[in-house]
């Protein structure tokens, strides 16, 4: 079975632009979470979506938004990009939304802001 | 507030030696605890998880971890390290209501030949 897939793998943008990152969860998984991992740090929670509704939000500005589609795939959108948004963006899926559900991670999208 | 601390930023061990990576957590209720491993340029792979019951849990690749409630710790161990274990290791605690995981800052493991 395919794991969590993310696209694109790498992206270079300039300040002020916007970006859309995409994630396809493991088949049958209804929960998708997004994390930001800055170099040298652990992943920081951005959003969780379950059954197409936002179920959790981390401490990120409103420039960050996301959505989940009927097939459970998800998009993360970031507007007005800042240099500090340079990071690895990880998508994780799980079969259910509880904190006891192991999350399965994709390989991430490396976003570089110039 | 929930948090995870990994006190060791870098650890170097010789191949064949034993390994212990430390993790301390702060969480009000019974925690759901996880260890993940990340190779350069890749996502995180789940090594093992603890929910309840037996405090010693076995994972993949010969890893195990022990939950100690009195010390708020969930240390990762391996009896004999292989060169392929060189990677970064993250401890995480799961929240109650949704998949908000709190991750530690990671421990980078180097393995000497």
Interface residues (C-beta under 8 A of the other chain):
Chain A: X4 X31 X33 X35 X40 X41 X42 X43 X44 X45 X48 X50 X55 X56 X58 X90 X92 X94 X97 X98 X99 X100 X101 X102 X103 X104 X105 X106 X107 X108 X110
Chain B: X4 X32 X34 X36 X41 X42 X43 X44 X45 X46 X49 X51 X90 X92 X94 X95 X96 X97 X98 X99 X100 X101 X102 X103 X104 X105 X106
